[in-house]
Amino acid sequence: MSRRLGNRSGASIRARSSRYSATRRGWPMVLAGGLVASLLAGCGATSLGLGTSEQQSATTGCSSGGVQSALPSTVQPGSTITVASDASYEPNEFLAPDGQTIIGMDIDLLRGALQCLGLKVKFQNAKFDNILPGIVGGKYDMGASSFTITAARLRQVTMVSYFSAGTQWITQKGNPKKFNPTKPCGHSVGVQTGTTQADEIAAINKGVCKSDHVKPVVEDLQSKVTTDLLAGKVDAMAADSPVALYAVKKTGDKLQAVGDITGSAPYGIVLPKSQDKFGVAIAKAFAAMATNGSYQKILAKWGQQSGAVEMFAANPAVPND
């Protein structure tokens, strides 16, 4: 979400290249035989009430024959991968109108990549700031929830880049509180817990707004953050650019973006730290999707073409925190 928390370089794969490199580290992740971590009860998130979204249809990734050989020996073709996702971040990951099925851009992209690798997937709804600990602790095999790749996170887990996003500030239409994103001092701002934006406000309060703090209103769900803004409970909200701009689009004339998108950085699929070789296989699958056009089609389906990347990498180099 730019959901940040932190470097080392890893294999990178360009969309039109079949060559890749991988480190020789792995661990016996027993995925064959339907390893599925303990089920996590859904947290009851809804899709903001900002309009309906179509149920996810079968995702076209690529033929598994082309990239399946990139899988490490510890991951068997046909295995089911348990993926945690906070389904409150429309359009990246959110609940369909049935209140149970997790859909969205991230869901389609990862489903396609795993299809390329001959793997099955089971998505589980989880609170955002519980996902990384769950992966580190072995509760989940993977995470797909708009995680920004940071040096702090790379010290804990392996991450595979697949999209680029930044922070966007949003106000009610007409900006009635005269909110200035370059100097938001004294204003109330809604953010989701555990996100980059929550960290950014903390930094602002130590800097430009040291004498007149921004008043953060932190919610567990991004949907609640948006609802607070619509109801006038906060002066503005800050969220990842695809999520913020999608909220503007879905609410018609009720919200607007203010200021430029800042701090653009890559999103990453999250795996256990020692699963870097599996991460390289996923990067290779994304590259195959970009080559056959399914990557671009999925982004277009969710109106997120501006975040497309040309290179997919396992543990890419990022600035130190």
N, C-alpha and C positions, 0 to 999 in steps of 0.2 A: 504494500500500500504505500507515497514512497514510504512504505512501511519499513523503517530502518531500525536498526538497533545500534565485527567487523571485518596480510594480503599475501597472496602469493600468486604468481602467474600460473596459468594452466593451459591446456590445449585449446586452441581456437580453430574454428571451422568456418570457412566462407561458404556462402550458399552454393556457389558454382564450383566447388572443389571437392574431390572425393578423398583427398589426403588428410590425415589427421594424426596427431600424436597423443600418447597417453602415458601417464606415470604407471608404474608397475606395483601399485598398491591396491589392495582390496581386502575384504573380510568376508567370512562365510555367512552371507545373508541368505538364509534358507527361504527362498521365495516359492520354490516348487511345492506342490501339495497344498496350495491355497492358504499360505500363511497370511492371515488377516489379523491385524492387531485388535485388541479388545474394542468392541464397538463403543463409539462415543455418542451419547444421546444428542440429537439435534438441539441447537440452542434456540430454535424458534424464531429465527430472523425472518423477516419478510422483505420483499423487493421494493421497499420505500413507498409503495402505493403510488408510484410515479407513472404507471402505465403497465400494460401487459407485455411480456416478451414470449416469443414462440418457444415451445418445448425444443430441447436440443435434439437434433436429428443425428443420424449416423455421421461421424466425422470422417472425411476423406483425408488420410495421411499420405501413405505411400506404400508400395509393395514391401513387405517385410523381408523379401529375399535380398534386397539391395543393401540393407544396413544391419540386419540381424546378426551378422558375423562380428559386429563390433561389441556385442554384449560380453561382459566378463563371464568366466566360467561359473561364477557363483550365482548368476541369474539365469534361470532356465527359461527358454521360450515357452509361452503358454501360461506362465505364472501370472498370478493376480497381484498387482501392486496397490497397496493401501495408501491413499493420498488424502492428507488433511487440507481443508480449505475453509476459511471463514466466509460463509455465504451471506455477507452483508455489504458487499462492495461492488454494486452494479456499475458498469456492465462486466467487470472482470470476473466476479464470482458472486452468485446470488441465487436465491430460491425461485424456482418456477412457480406459476400460479397454483400448482398442487401442494405447495408448502413443504415439499420433501426433496424433489429432484434439484440437485445443484447444477446450474448452467452458467454460461458466460464465456468470455474470450479466453481466459486462462484454462478453463475446463476443456474447451474445444481444442486449443493448441496442444495441451499435454496429452489428451486422448489420442490426437492424431500422431504425435511423436511416439507414444507407446505402441500404437497400432503398427507403425513402421517397424518397430522392434519385435513384433510378434507377441506383445504382452497385453494382458487384460488390466483393467483398472477399476478400483472401487473408491469413490470419493466419500469422505466423511466430513460432516460439518463440525467445526471446532472453533473455539474462541481464538482470535488471532494470536494473542501473546502466550497461548499455550502450545502453539504448533511447533516452534523450534525446540522447546524442552521435550516435547513428545517425540520428535525425530531423534534427538540426541539420546533419549532414554529408550528408544526402540519401540515406542507405541505405534508409530507410523513409519512406513517405508519412505515416504516422500511428502513434500509440501508444495502446494501451488496456490498462492494467495497474495499475489502482487508484492512479493518481498523485494525490496531494493537491495542490490548487492553492495555490501559495505565491508570494510576491513574487519570490523568487529565480528560480523556474522561469519566471515570466512575463517576466522579463528576457531569457530565452533563446528561448522558444517561445510559441505561441498555445495556450490551453487552453479547453475547453468544459465547463462544469459540468453534472453529470447525477445526482449521488448525494451523500449526506452520511455521513461516518463519523468515528469518533474512535479513541482508543487504549483497549484493554482488556487487563488483566493476567490471566494464567491460571496456575494451579498444579495439581499433582496433587490428586485428590479428597481432601478433608479438610485440605488445606493443611498437610502434615506438617512443612514447614520453617518454619511460622509466618511466612510472608511478608507484609509490610505494604507495600502499594503506595504509601502516602503517605510511607514512610521505608524504602526497600529496601536501605539501607546494609549492606554486607558479604555480600549475597546474590549468587548467580550468576543471570544472566538471559539467556535466549536471544532473539536478535533477528535479523532478516534484514539483510544488508548493504544500505546505501543508503537505508534507511527512516527515517521520522520517529522511530520508536522508538529507533533507534541514536543519532540526534541527541539525543533526550530523555535517554537514559542519560548521554551526555557532559555535558549541562547539569546533571543531577542530581549528577554527580561533581564539578562545579565549585561546587555549592551545598550542599544539605542533607547530602550524603554526601561532603563534601570531605575529611573526616578518616578516613572508612571507606568506600572506594569500592565501588560496585556493580561486580561482575565480569561484563562483557558477554561472551557467547559468541556470536560473529557467524558466521552461516552464509550461503552463497550462496542457498540455497533455504529458503523458509518450511516446506516439508515436513520438512526436516532439523531445523529449530528445534523443530517439534512432536514429532518422533521423539525428540529429545534430552530433552524434558520427560517424555515417556512412560517413557523409560528411566531417569529420575532423574539424568541427567547435569547438569541445571540445576535451580535451585530454583523458577524461574518463567519465563514467557515473556511478551513484550509484542508485540502485533500489532494491526492494524486490527480494529475491533469486529466487522465481519461475518465476517472470517476466523477470529478468535479464538473467537467464539461458535459458529460452524459446527463448529470442531474439537471443542469441548465436546460438541455434539450428536452428532457422528459417532463419538465414542469412548465413548459410553454413560456409565458411571459412573467413568471413569478420570481425568477432568479437571474443573475447575470454574473459574468466573470469580470473581475477587476484586476488590473495590472497584468504583467507578463508571466508566462510560465518560467519558473526559476529552478535551478538545481537539478537539471535533467540527469538521470542516471539509469543504469540498466536494471530491469527486473530479473530475478533468478528463480528457477525451480530449485527446491532445496532437497538435499539428500544427506545421509550420514557423512561425516567428514571423510571417512576412509573409502567411501564409494566414488572416488574421483574417476575411476575407469568406467563405471556405469554412467557417470556424468558426461564423459566424452561420447559415449554411445548415444545419449539423448541429444547432445549437440549435433552429432552427425545426422540424427533423425530430423531435427529441425531444419538442417541445411538441405536435406532431401526434399522436405516439404516446400522450402523456398524455391527450389529448382523446378518442382512440378506445379507450382502455383497455388497449392492448397494453403500454405501459410498466409499468402496475401488475401486469399478468399475469406479465410476466417477473420482476419482483421477487418476486411470490408464489411462482413456481416454485422460486426459490432461497431462500425464507424470509427475504427482506431488505426487507420492506415498511417497516420502521421507518426506513430510510434514504432514502425517497422525498422528492423535492423538488418544489416547485410552480413554480419558476422555473429556466430553463435559460439560461445566459449564455456569450457568447464573451468571454474575458478579463475576468472579474468582478473587482470591487474586493476585495482581501484585505488584511489587516494587513501592514505592512512587517515583514520578518524582523529 
